[in-house]
Amino acid sequence: MRHTSYIEISRQAYRQNMDFLKSDIGPKTEISVVVKGNAYGHGIENIVSLAEENGIRHFSTFSADEALRVHNASKSRSEVMIMGMLENDDLEEILQKGISFYVFEFERLNATIEIAKKLQVKAKIHVEVETGFHRTGFEWAEKEALMEILKENAAHLSLKGLCTHYAGAESISNYVRVRKQIKQYKRFKHWFKAQGINFEKYHTACSAATLLYPETKMDLVRIGIASYGFWPTQETYMYRFQSLAENNKNPLKRLISWKSSVMNTKSVKMGEFIGYGSSYMAPRDMKIALVPIGYGHGYSRLLSNQGKVLISGKIVAVVGTVTMNSIALDITDLAEVHKGDEVVIIGVQGELEITVASFGESSQQVNYELLTRLALDIPRSIVD
């Protein structure tokens, strides 16, 4: 049974991205590929396969369900780390599978210790400290109580990491705040060391921090959006532009292409409205093509009368309201369009390209949001 659209993931582009990132980061720092949000819309299983092909042996997820998908997909016994949601009821399975996870509150820490004692295994934990993001993390005032628990239960805990997360490293407007966070993290690090508590890895950097704040690289970096071929922001790219090789000023390559096909074509008389409501009235006699993707698949309703796609190697406009399952395209000026013709929503056709960023320009959505909104049931496959 055919689906209404499909997604292709480029093996070659992923290899190029990882080669650039490894070179930029250096050999002393391990890369953890972030695969939260279904690997930023690319499919966790696809990215685990590609990453391991490129020597990656560490993955970061937001939740336990994502971590289990990585664990099951891994062919290289890669390490898996949960940065966010983890129910106490899931702790036993997570510990048994050797998956590591953030601990940022005493309730989770105490529950972890109890399960570790029961199973007679060491829980692999990353202690997250609060440095100014103000979402999760142990406060500075809690450090003594935390230290006591870690020391008293050393036999049941494997201290895999001391970590934090920066509040917007991708924007110069957050520079002062990020600098304060770096300083506060170092205070935690030095204080724990002075108490005789050492962690296997010290890690704080996301893609943006890795690219903009070299001192944050440390032992491990958590690379998300950059590994998928996108600069965190235009600011990030502009800041790094001068340091990029003259023969490779755009080293990050988009992996993802999203394609569909024409479902049917139709003629519309001048003055008639197209689709729901009256947002678009035909300014001339027109021909439209209907494509079976819509906001139910991740093509935002904000792209009504704004979006662009490729047909026959030409850019054509979305006309009328984006519906749950379809968009209408103005093909009046195209010579021949038939049912079944390829439609490129993201990607290249002929000499032209529709980028993910072009959606952002039309709908004010960021790359992260657009990618993670792509429906889970759209088939995804790796292509060379």
C-alpha positions as CSV (number, residue, x, y, z in Angstrom):
1,M,0.0,0.0,0.0
2,R,1.4,3.4,-1.0
3,H,1.7,6.3,1.4
4,T,0.8,9.8,0.5
5,S,4.4,11.0,0.8
6,Y,7.8,9.7,1.8
7,I,11.1,10.9,3.3
8,E,14.6,10.2,2.1
9,I,17.7,10.5,4.3
10,S,21.0,11.0,2.6
11,R,23.9,8.8,3.8
12,Q,26.4,10.9,1.9
13,A,25.2,14.1,3.5
14,Y,25.4,12.6,7.0
15,R,28.9,11.4,6.4
16,Q,29.9,14.9,5.3
17,N,28.3,16.5,8.4
18,M,30.0,14.0,10.8
19,D,33.4,14.5,9.1
20,F,33.1,18.3,9.5
21,L,31.9,18.0,13.2
22,K,34.6,15.6,14.2
23,S,37.3,17.8,12.6
24,D,35.9,20.9,14.3
25,I,35.4,19.3,17.7
26,G,38.7,17.4,17.8
27,P,39.7,13.9,18.8
28,K,39.6,14.4,22.6
29,T,35.9,15.0,22.8
30,E,33.3,12.3,22.3
31,I,30.2,13.1,20.2
32,S,26.8,12.1,21.5
33,V,24.2,12.3,18.7
34,V,20.9,13.7,20.0
35,V,18.0,11.7,18.6
36,K,15.1,13.3,20.6
37,G,11.9,14.2,18.6
38,N,12.2,11.0,16.5
39,A,15.8,12.1,15.6
40,Y,14.5,15.6,14.7
41,G,12.0,14.1,12.3
42,H,14.5,11.8,10.6
43,G,13.6,8.5,12.3
44,I,15.6,7.2,15.3
45,E,16.4,3.9,13.7
46,N,17.7,5.5,10.6
47,I,20.0,7.9,12.4
48,V,21.3,5.2,14.8
49,S,22.3,3.1,11.8
50,L,24.0,6.1,10.0
51,A,25.7,7.4,13.1
52,E,27.2,4.0,14.0
53,E,28.4,3.7,10.4
54,N,30.3,6.9,11.1
55,G,31.9,5.7,14.4
56,I,29.4,7.2,16.8
57,R,28.9,5.1,20.0
58,H,26.9,7.5,22.2
59,F,23.3,8.8,21.8
60,S,21.2,11.2,23.8
61,T,17.4,11.0,24.1
62,F,14.8,13.0,25.9
63,S,12.7,10.1,27.3
64,A,12.8,6.4,28.2
65,D,10.8,5.3,25.2
66,E,13.2,7.0,22.8
67,A,16.1,5.4,24.7
68,L,14.7,1.9,24.3
69,R,14.3,2.5,20.6
70,V,18.0,3.5,20.3
71,H,19.0,0.5,22.5
72,N,17.0,-1.9,20.3
73,A,18.3,-0.3,17.0
74,S,22.0,-0.2,18.0
75,K,24.2,-2.8,16.4
76,S,27.4,-1.6,18.2
77,R,26.2,-1.7,21.9
78,S,26.4,2.1,21.9
79,E,25.8,4.0,25.1
80,V,22.4,5.6,25.5
81,M,21.6,8.6,27.7
82,I,18.2,9.9,28.8
83,M,18.3,13.7,29.4
84,G,14.7,14.2,30.5
85,M,11.5,12.1,31.2
86,L,11.9,8.9,33.0
87,E,9.2,7.4,35.2
88,N,10.2,5.6,38.3
89,D,8.3,2.6,37.0
90,D,10.7,2.4,34.1
91,L,13.9,2.5,36.2
92,E,14.2,-1.2,36.6
93,E,14.2,-1.9,32.9
94,I,16.5,1.1,32.2
95,L,19.1,-0.1,34.8
96,Q,18.9,-3.7,33.6
97,K,19.7,-2.5,30.0
98,G,22.6,-0.4,31.2
99,I,21.1,2.9,29.9
100,S,22.4,6.0,31.6
101,F,20.2,9.0,32.6
102,Y,20.1,12.5,34.1
103,V,19.4,12.8,37.8
104,F,18.3,16.4,38.7
105,E,16.1,15.9,41.8
106,F,16.4,13.9,45.0
107,E,13.2,12.0,44.4
108,R,14.6,10.4,41.2
109,L,18.0,9.9,42.8
110,N,16.6,8.1,45.8
111,A,14.3,5.9,43.7
112,T,17.3,5.0,41.5
113,I,19.4,4.0,44.5
114,E,16.6,1.7,45.8
115,I,16.2,0.0,42.4
116,A,20.0,-0.4,42.1
117,K,20.2,-2.1,45.5
118,K,17.4,-4.4,44.6
119,L,18.9,-5.4,41.2
120,Q,22.5,-5.4,42.6
121,V,23.7,-3.3,39.7
122,K,25.3,0.1,39.5
123,A,23.0,2.8,38.1
124,K,24.6,4.9,35.5
125,I,23.7,8.5,36.3
126,H,24.6,11.9,35.0
127,V,24.1,14.6,37.7
128,E,22.6,17.7,36.2
129,V,23.3,21.0,38.0
130,E,21.4,24.2,37.8
131,T,23.5,27.0,36.3
132,G,20.8,29.4,35.1
133,F,18.5,27.6,32.7
134,H,15.9,27.2,35.5
135,R,14.2,24.0,34.3
136,T,16.0,21.0,35.8
137,G,19.1,20.6,37.9
138,F,20.3,20.5,41.5
139,E,20.7,24.0,43.0
140,W,23.9,25.3,44.5
141,A,22.3,25.2,48.0
142,E,21.6,21.5,47.5
143,K,25.2,20.4,46.8
144,E,26.1,19.3,50.4
145,A,23.0,17.0,50.7
146,L,23.7,15.7,47.2
147,M,27.3,15.0,48.0
148,E,26.4,13.0,51.1
149,I,24.0,10.8,49.1
150,L,26.5,10.2,46.4
151,K,29.2,9.2,48.9
152,E,27.0,7.0,51.0
153,N,25.7,5.1,48.0
154,A,28.9,5.0,45.9
155,A,28.6,1.2,45.7
156,H,25.3,1.5,43.9
157,L,26.1,4.4,41.5
158,S,28.3,4.9,38.5
159,L,28.9,8.6,38.1
160,K,28.9,8.8,34.3
161,G,28.7,12.6,34.0
162,L,28.3,16.0,35.5
163,C,26.2,18.1,33.2
164,T,24.1,21.2,32.6
165,H,22.3,22.9,29.6
166,Y,22.7,26.4,28.3
167,A,19.9,28.8,27.9
168,G,20.1,29.8,24.3
169,A,23.8,29.5,23.3
170,E,22.7,30.0,19.6
171,S,22.0,33.8,20.1
172,I,24.3,36.6,20.9
173,S,21.5,38.1,23.0
174,N,22.1,35.3,25.6
175,Y,25.9,35.8,25.7
176,V,26.1,37.2,29.2
177,R,23.7,34.6,30.5
178,V,25.6,31.7,28.9
179,R,28.9,33.1,30.3
180,K,27.4,33.1,33.8
181,Q,26.3,29.5,33.3
182,I,29.8,28.4,32.2
183,K,31.2,30.1,35.3
184,Q,28.6,28.5,37.6
185,Y,29.2,25.0,36.1
186,K,32.9,25.3,36.8
187,R,32.1,26.2,40.4
188,F,30.1,23.0,40.7
189,K,32.9,21.0,39.0
190,H,35.7,22.3,41.3
191,W,33.6,22.0,44.4
192,F,32.8,18.3,43.7
193,K,36.4,17.6,42.9
194,A,37.4,19.2,46.2
195,Q,35.1,16.8,48.0
196,G,36.7,13.8,46.3
197,I,33.7,13.2,43.9
198,N,34.8,12.8,40.3
199,F,32.7,12.1,37.3
200,E,33.6,10.0,34.2
201,K,32.7,12.8,31.8
202,Y,32.0,16.5,32.1
203,H,29.6,17.8,29.5
204,T,27.5,20.9,28.9
205,A,27.5,21.7,25.1
206,C,24.7,21.4,22.6
207,S,25.3,22.1,18.9
208,A,25.4,25.9,19.3
209,A,27.7,25.9,22.3
210,T,30.0,23.5,20.6
211,L,30.3,25.7,17.6
212,L,30.5,29.1,19.4
213,Y,32.0,28.4,22.9
214,P,35.1,26.2,22.5
215,E,35.7,25.8,26.2
216,T,32.3,24.0,26.6
217,K,33.4,21.0,24.5
218,M,35.0,19.2,27.5
219,D,34.7,15.4,27.4
220,L,31.5,15.0,25.5
221,V,29.3,17.2,23.3
222,R,25.6,16.6,22.7
223,I,25.1,17.3,19.0
224,G,21.6,17.5,17.6
225,I,20.6,20.0,14.9
226,A,24.1,20.3,13.4
227,S,24.4,16.6,12.8
228,Y,21.2,16.8,10.6
229,G,22.8,19.5,8.4
230,F,21.5,22.7,10.0
231,W,23.2,25.6,11.7
232,P,21.3,26.2,15.0
233,T,20.6,29.8,13.8
234,Q,21.8,32.2,11.1
235,E,23.7,34.0,13.8
236,T,25.7,30.8,14.5
237,Y,26.6,30.5,10.9
238,M,27.6,34.1,10.5
239,Y,29.8,33.9,13.6
240,R,31.6,30.9,12.2
241,F,31.7,31.9,8.6
242,Q,35.3,33.4,8.6
243,S,36.7,30.3,10.3
244,L,35.3,27.9,7.7
245,A,37.5,26.7,4.9
246,E,37.5,28.8,1.8
247,N,36.6,25.8,-0.4
248,N,33.8,24.7,2.0
249,K,31.8,27.6,3.3
250,N,28.7,25.5,3.9
251,P,30.0,22.3,5.4
252,L,26.6,21.2,6.9
253,K,24.4,19.4,4.4
254,R,20.7,18.7,4.8
255,L,19.9,15.0,5.1
256,I,16.2,15.1,4.6
257,S,14.1,15.2,1.4
258,W,10.3,15.0,1.5
259,K,8.4,14.0,-1.6
260,S,4.8,13.3,-2.7
261,S,2.9,13.2,-6.0
262,V,0.0,14.9,-7.7
263,M,-3.3,13.3,-6.7
264,N,-5.4,15.1,-9.4
265,T,-5.6,18.3,-11.4
266,K,-8.5,20.7,-11.9
267,S,-9.5,23.8,-13.8
268,V,-10.8,26.8,-11.9
269,K,-12.5,29.9,-13.4
270,M,-11.4,33.4,-12.6
271,G,-13.4,34.7,-9.6
272,E,-14.0,31.3,-8.0
273,F,-12.7,30.5,-4.5
274,I,-10.2,27.6,-4.1
275,G,-10.6,25.3,-1.1
276,Y,-12.2,26.1,2.3
277,G,-13.5,29.5,3.0
278,S,-12.5,32.6,0.9
279,S,-8.8,33.0,1.6
280,Y,-7.9,32.6,-2.1
281,M,-10.0,33.8,-5.1
282,A,-8.6,32.8,-8.6
283,P,-7.3,36.1,-10.2
284,R,-7.5,34.4,-13.6
285,D,-8.5,31.1,-15.2
286,M,-6.3,28.7,-13.4
287,K,-5.3,25.1,-13.2
288,I,-4.5,23.6,-9.9
289,A,-2.9,20.3,-8.7
290,L,-4.0,18.6,-5.4
291,V,-1.2,17.0,-3.4
292,P,-2.1,14.6,-0.5
293,I,-0.1,16.1,2.3
294,G,-1.3,18.7,4.9
295,Y,-1.0,19.8,8.5
296,G,-1.8,16.2,9.6
297,H,1.6,15.3,8.1
298,G,3.5,18.3,9.4
299,Y,2.9,20.8,6.6
300,S,1.8,23.8,8.7
301,R,-1.5,25.5,8.2
302,L,0.5,28.7,8.4
303,L,1.7,27.9,4.9
304,S,-1.7,28.6,3.5
305,N,-1.3,30.9,0.5
306,Q,2.4,31.1,1.4
307,G,4.1,27.7,0.8
308,K,6.1,26.7,-2.2
309,V,6.9,23.3,-3.7
310,L,8.6,21.9,-6.8
311,I,6.9,20.3,-9.8
312,S,8.5,19.7,-13.1
313,G,11.6,21.4,-11.9
314,K,9.6,24.7,-11.3
315,I,8.6,26.4,-8.1
316,V,4.9,26.6,-7.7
317,A,2.8,28.2,-5.0
318,V,0.3,26.8,-2.5
319,V,-3.1,28.4,-3.1
320,G,-5.9,28.3,-0.6
321,T,-5.9,26.9,2.9
322,V,-3.7,24.0,3.9
323,T,-6.0,21.3,5.1
324,M,-5.4,18.2,7.2
325,N,-4.6,16.0,4.3
326,S,-4.0,18.1,1.2
327,I,-2.6,21.3,-0.4
328,A,-3.6,22.9,-3.7
329,L,-0.9,24.2,-6.1
330,D,-1.1,26.8,-8.9
331,I,0.2,24.9,-12.0
332,T,-1.4,27.3,-14.5
333,D,1.9,28.3,-16.0
334,L,3.3,24.7,-16.3
335,A,3.1,23.1,-19.7
336,E,2.2,19.5,-18.6
337,V,1.3,18.2,-15.1
338,H,-0.2,14.8,-14.7
339,K,-1.6,12.6,-11.9
340,G,1.3,10.8,-10.3
341,D,4.0,13.4,-11.1
342,E,6.6,13.9,-8.4
343,V,6.2,16.8,-6.0
344,V,9.2,17.9,-3.9
345,I,8.2,19.5,-0.6
346,I,11.7,19.6,0.8
347,G,14.7,18.9,-1.5
348,V,16.0,19.2,-5.0
349,Q,14.3,18.8,-8.3
350,G,16.2,19.8,-11.4
351,E,18.3,22.8,-10.7
352,L,16.1,24.2,-7.9
353,E,15.8,23.4,-4.2
354,I,13.2,23.9,-1.5
355,T,15.0,24.1,1.8
356,V,13.6,23.6,5.3
357,A,14.6,27.2,6.1
358,S,12.3,28.4,3.3
359,F,9.4,27.1,5.4
360,G,10.6,29.1,8.3
361,E,10.7,32.3,6.2
362,S,7.0,31.7,5.2
363,S,5.6,30.5,8.5
364,Q,8.0,31.9,11.2
365,Q,8.6,28.4,12.5
366,V,12.2,27.3,13.3
367,N,13.9,24.3,11.7
368,Y,13.6,22.3,14.9
369,E,9.8,22.7,15.0
370,L,9.3,22.0,11.3
371,L,11.4,18.8,11.4
372,T,9.9,17.3,14.5
373,R,6.3,17.9,13.3
374,L,6.8,15.5,10.4
375,A,4.3,12.7,11.0
376,L,5.8,9.5,12.5
377,D,3.9,7.4,9.9
378,I,5.6,9.0,6.8
379,P,7.9,6.2,5.5
380,R,11.6,7.1,5.9
381,S,14.4,5.4,4.1
382,I,18.2,5.9,3.7
383,V,19.5,6.7,0.2
384,D,23.1,7.0,-0.9
